[in-house]
Amino acid sequence: MYTLGIDIGSASSKAVILRDDGEVAGQAVIPVGTGTTGPERALREAFAQAGIAPEDVGRTIVTGYGRVTWQGADRQVSEITCHARGVLHRMPEARTIIDIGGQDVKAIEVDPDRGFVRNFVMNDKCAAGTGRFLEVMARVLGLEVEGLAEVSETSARTVSISSICTVFAESEVISHLSRGEAVPDVLAGIHQSVAKRVAGLVSRLGVRPPVVLTGGVAKNRGVVRALEKELKTEIRIAHSCQLTGALGAALLAREDLSKI
C-alpha cells in the first residue's frame, strides 16, 4: 500500500508518494503554494509519475503553511516534525536543521538516535531572511531568483545591506544601484544579509554540526556560502531539499499505516 505526504507552503506545493518498501514512487514540486492550484497540480504530477490512482494510497499526511486548509488528508502534522523526519531519513547524522521557507525560517535541533525534535525556533513575523526576501530583491535587481547565485559569484566585494525590514532593504538596494554599485556586489550584500538574519535565529538555538539546510533557498550557493561564514561551519544540503517536508509526511503516514 502506498503512502502520501503533501507539503503546502506559502510559495510552493510538494508531494511525495512512497511504496511499501519506503522508496519514492512519485514526487513533484510546483512553484505556487497555498490558495492556488499548486497542491492539486503537485498531486497530479506525483500520481502520474508513480503510475497509480488516489485510491491506491492507504494513508495521507499533510504539512506546511497551508495544511489547515487542505481537505482529504488523514492527519495534519507540523512542518517542524516533518522536516526533521525527512532529513533524518536521508541524513541520519544531522544534528541541526535549517529550513528557509517562502515566508519563514526554522532552526531545528534533532536527536538522531531517537529520531525526534529536541528543540526549535522560528521566525514567521518578518520576511527578512526568507525566500520572499530574495524574490523581492531579485525583482529590484532585474534578475531571476534561480540565477542569483551565479551572478553573485562574479562579485568583487560585498556591499553591506544594513536594513532588517524587507521594505527598507529594498529602498537601500535601490539607493546602492543609483550610486553606481555593481549588481553582483549588491547581490553579495543581499546574500550576506539573509545569512546574518538566519544565523541570528540559529544562534538562539545553538549550532550543533552537522548542519543541514532544507528549502528552495538551499539551491542558492551564494546564500549557502554566506551562511557558512556566519555560522563558521559547513552547511550540508538536504537531498531533494524542497521535498524534505513532504517526504517526512509520507514517512510518518507509512508509520501510521503500520500501526493499523
N, C-alpha and C positions, 0 to 999 in steps of 0.2 A: 504494500500500500504506500502511495506517495504522500509526502507532507509538503505544505506550502508556507513560506514566510513572505510577508508583504511589509515593506518599509516605505511609508508615505511621508516624505519630508516636505519642507516648505518650498524647495526648489527642484526636487526630482522624486520620481517614484521608482521603486525597485522591487523585484520579485525573484525568489529562488524556489525551485521545486527539487526536492530530494527523493531519491529512490529508497527502497527498503534498506540497502546497504550503506546509506548515508552519502552516497555520491551525488553530485549535482546532475540532474536530468535536464533542467532548463533554467535559464536566468535572463533577466532583462533590466536595463536601466533606461528610463525615459526622462528627458531633461525638463519636465514640468511636474509640479507636486500637488499638494492638497488643494481641493477646489477646482481641479481641472480634470481632463480625461486621462491624465497621466497614469493613475492606478489601473484603469481598465486596459489601457494600451500595454502596460508592463505585463499584465496577466496574459493578454492575448499572445504576446511575443514569447513569454516563458512557456505557455502551454503548447504553442506551435513548435518550439524548439524541442520540448520533451516528447511531443507526439502523443499526448494524452488529452483527455477531456476533464473538465472540472469534477465530474462525478468519480473520477479515479483517485481523487485526493481524500485521504482519510482524516486529516486534521489541518487546520489553518490557524496561524497566529499572525496578528497584525501589530506593527510597532511604528514608531515615528511620530512626528508632529501632528499628522492628520489621522492618527489611529482611532480617535474617539468618534470621528465622523464616518468611519468605514463600516458598512453593514455586511454581514456574511461570514466574518471570522468566528472561530470557536472561542478565541480568547485574545485579549489585548495585553501586551507586555511592554514595559518602558524600554526606550531605546538604550538606556544605560545597561540594562541586563542583556539585551540582545547583542549589542556591540561587544560586550565582554565575552559572551558565549561564542560569537562568531570568530573573534580574534584568537581566543584560546584554542579553538578547534584547529586552526591552521598554524598558529604560532604559540604553542604551549609555554614557551619560555618568557612570554610577555609579562611585565610587571606593572607598567604604566601605559594606559591607552589614552590618546588624544584624538577626539573626533571633532573636526571642524566642519560644521554643517552650514546650510544656507543662511540661517539666522541665529545660530547659537554655537557655542564652543563648550565641549565637555572634557574634563580630565577625570580619568577613572583609574583607581588603584585596584588591581585584581590579585587574588590568591590563586596562583596557577595549580597548586597542589590539590586544592579543594574545589577549584573551578567556579568561584563566585566573586562578586564585587565586595571589596573591603570598605571602600570609601569613594566618594566622588564630589566634584564641584562643577558648577556650570554657570555660564553667562548667557542668559536669554533676554536681557534687558536692553542690550545695545548691539548694533550691527557691527561695531568695530571689531576687527579680527575674524570676521566670518566670510563666507563665500559671497554674501551680498555686498560687503565692503569692496571686495575685489571686482565684482561686477560693475559697481558704480565707478570705481577708479579706471577700469578698462574703457568704459564709455567716455570718460573725460579725456583719456589719452588717445582715443580713436583706435583702440585695439580690440581684438577678440580675446576673451578670457583664456581660451585654450593656448594662445600664443604668448602669454605674459612671460612665462619662464624663459623662452627662447630670446625674447627682446632684452630681458634683464641681464642675460649672460654677456651682453655687449657693453654693459655699463663700465665707465672709467672710475666712477666714485659714487658714493651714496648721498643723495640729497635728503636731509632729515625732514620727516613729516611729524610734527610735534602734536597736532590736534588729535584728541581722543575721539571726538564725535565725528561720525561719517560726514555730516553736512559741512562741518568746519574743515575737515580734512580735504573735502572736495574743493572748497574755496582756496585752501592752501596750495593744493596741486595746481590749480588754475593760475595762481599767482606765480608759482615757480616757472611754469611754462611761459607765461607772459614776459618773464625776465630773461628768457632765452635758455633756461636749463634744458639739457638734453633729455629726451623721453626715457631712454634706458636708465639714466641716473636718477630721475624722479621715480621710476618704477622700482629701482633698487630700494629707495627710501620707503615706498609703499609696502614692499615685502618685509622690510625691517620693522615697520610699524605693526603689521599683522603679527609678526613673530614676538614683538615685545608685549602685545596685548595677550597673546596666548601664553607666553612664558610667565607673565604675571599671574594668570589664573592657575597654571600648573604649580607654581611655587607655593600657592596656598595649600595644595595637596601634598607636595613633596615629590621630588623626582626619584623614582626607583627604576633604573635601567634593567632590562632592555625597554626602551620606549617605542611604542608602535603608533603610527599615525593612520587614521582612517578618514573617510570622506573624500569628496571630489577634489578638495584643495590639496590633498596629498599628491596629486598629479603635477602640481606646480613645484618644480625643482628649486625655483627661487625662494619660495616660502620655506621649503624644507631646509635648505642650506642656512637661511637666516635663523630659523628656529633652532637648528643645531648649535649655532654660535651663541644664541641667547641661553640655551639650557646647558651648554657645554657638554653635550653628549650626542652620540649617534642616534639618528632617527630612522627606524625601520618602517617601511611602507607595508601596510597590510595587503595580502593577496586579494585582488579584486576589491580595492579599497572602498569603492562606492557600494558594494554589495554586502558588506560585513554585517550590517543590522538585519537585512533580510535573511542572510544565511543563519545568523543566530536565532531568528524567529523560527525558521524551518527546522533547525536542530531541536529547539525546545518543543515544537509541535511533534517531532518524532519521539521525544522522550515522553510526552503526554500520551501518545498513542500506545507506547509500550506498556503503560500502566493500566490501560483499559482492559 
